[in-house]
Amino acid sequence: MFRKIFYIGTMSIYKASILDETAIKRALMRIAHEIIERNHGCDSVCLVGIRRGGIPLAKIIADNIQQIEKTAVPVGSLDITLYRDDLSSISDMPTVNASEINFPVTNKIVILVDDVIYTGRTVRAAIEGIFTLGRPSAIQLAVLIDRGHRELPIRPDFVGKNIPTSKSELIAVNLPEYDGKFSVEIHKAGDSSASLRK
């Protein structure tokens, strides 16, 4: 059964559910373990969620790390002016609009967290935003979904699931804070001419 969903400047039609709540939580727990393993613990790690979907995901990963390591890691957020461009496009050159990072990033391992990576432009803007705050020892990227179609040489270090898509398809990550549920859905864009970037 198809249902129509309207996003900014475009209409989409629901096609299928890709991940349910159990699968999402399992993927985020695996990412937490991989972050700890790659960085030999979490003493220098901090998480920065890219608004909006990356923020609740960063908090869940931080909770998972605390559960595993019994250590709290700082969590902040960056607001990129280009909203989730797996769904819509506002600008070809996304920039950081605001940040809530109340801890130093210099000499830290900053893990950027986002729900979906597409072209890489949002991540590039986030990296530039981090460097305005200090000089981290490393910046790593964790995403729940990698849908392909990169336009920049940016690759996530930690991926929940790779979902190959066409450019006429959209990925919707639903989170309880915004949508009342956990799920990842694939939609068919009603306006195939829309410029979709992330």
SVG drawing of the C-alpha trace seen along z (x, -y; Angstrom):
<svg xmlns="http://www.w3.org/2000/svg" viewBox="-2 -30 48 36">
<polyline fill="none" stroke="black" stroke-width="0.4" points="0.0,0.0 1.5,-3.3 1.2,-6.4 2.2,-9.9 4.5,-12.0 5.4,-15.6 8.8,-17.1 10.3,-20.5 9.5,-21.3 8.8,-17.7 6.4,-14.8 7.4,-11.2 5.7,-7.8 6.5,-5.2 8.2,-2.1 9.5,0.1 10.8,0.3 14.5,1.1 15.3,1.2 13.1,1.5 13.8,0.4 15.6,3.6 17.9,3.4 18.6,-0.3 19.5,0.2 21.7,3.2 23.6,1.1 24.1,-1.7 25.5,0.7 27.9,2.2 29.0,-1.3 29.7,-2.0 31.9,1.1 33.7,0.2 34.4,-3.3 35.9,-1.9 38.0,0.7 39.4,-1.7 40.3,-4.4 41.6,-2.0 39.0,-3.1 37.1,-6.4 39.3,-8.6 39.8,-11.2 36.5,-10.7 33.7,-13.2 30.6,-12.9 29.0,-15.7 25.6,-15.1 24.7,-16.8 21.2,-18.3 18.8,-17.0 18.9,-13.2 22.5,-12.9 21.8,-14.4 19.6,-11.6 21.8,-9.0 24.9,-10.6 23.2,-10.4 22.3,-6.7 25.9,-5.9 27.2,-7.8 24.8,-5.8 26.0,-2.6 29.7,-3.6 28.9,-4.4 27.2,-1.0 30.2,0.8 33.1,-1.3 31.4,-2.8 32.7,-6.2 30.7,-9.2 31.7,-10.8 30.8,-14.4 28.0,-15.0 27.5,-18.2 25.6,-19.3 26.1,-21.2 23.3,-22.8 23.9,-22.7 21.8,-25.1 21.2,-22.4 18.6,-20.2 18.6,-16.4 19.4,-16.6 18.4,-12.9 15.0,-14.6 15.4,-18.1 17.9,-20.7 18.3,-24.3 21.8,-25.2 24.6,-23.7 27.1,-25.0 25.9,-24.0 27.4,-25.9 27.3,-25.6 24.4,-27.7 25.0,-27.1 26.7,-24.7 26.2,-23.5 29.6,-22.1 30.3,-22.9 33.7,-21.1 37.1,-21.6 37.8,-19.8 41.5,-20.5 43.5,-17.3 40.3,-15.2 39.0,-12.5 35.8,-14.1 33.2,-11.6 30.7,-13.3 27.4,-11.5 24.7,-11.8 21.7,-9.7 22.3,-9.6 25.3,-10.4 24.8,-11.1 27.0,-13.5 29.2,-14.4 28.6,-18.1 26.9,-18.3 29.8,-16.4 32.3,-18.7 30.5,-21.7 30.5,-20.0 34.3,-19.3 34.9,-23.0 32.7,-23.9 34.7,-21.7 38.0,-23.4 36.6,-26.8 36.4,-25.6 39.9,-24.1 42.3,-21.5 41.2,-17.9 43.7,-15.1 41.3,-13.3 37.8,-13.6 35.9,-10.4 32.5,-9.9 29.7,-7.6 26.4,-7.3 23.4,-5.1 22.9,-4.9 25.3,-5.3 23.2,-5.6 26.1,-6.2 26.4,-8.8 29.3,-10.7 30.4,-13.9 33.3,-14.5 36.1,-12.1 34.5,-11.5 33.9,-8.0 32.4,-7.1 34.5,-5.3 31.5,-3.6 28.4,-2.6 25.2,-1.1 24.0,0.1 24.9,-0.5 21.7,-1.0 22.3,-1.4 19.8,-3.9 19.0,-5.6 19.0,-9.4 15.3,-9.4 14.8,-7.6 14.8,-9.1 15.9,-7.7 13.8,-8.6 15.2,-7.9 12.4,-8.1 13.4,-8.8 11.2,-8.9 12.1,-12.5 10.7,-13.7 8.6,-11.0 7.4,-8.9 9.1,-5.7 12.4,-4.1 12.5,-3.1 14.4,-3.6 12.2,-3.8 12.9,-4.2 10.6,-6.5 10.3,-7.3 10.6,-11.0 7.6,-12.6 9.8,-15.5 12.8,-13.8 14.2,-17.2 14.8,-18.1 18.5,-18.5 19.2,-16.1 22.5,-16.6 24.2,-15.4"/>
</svg>
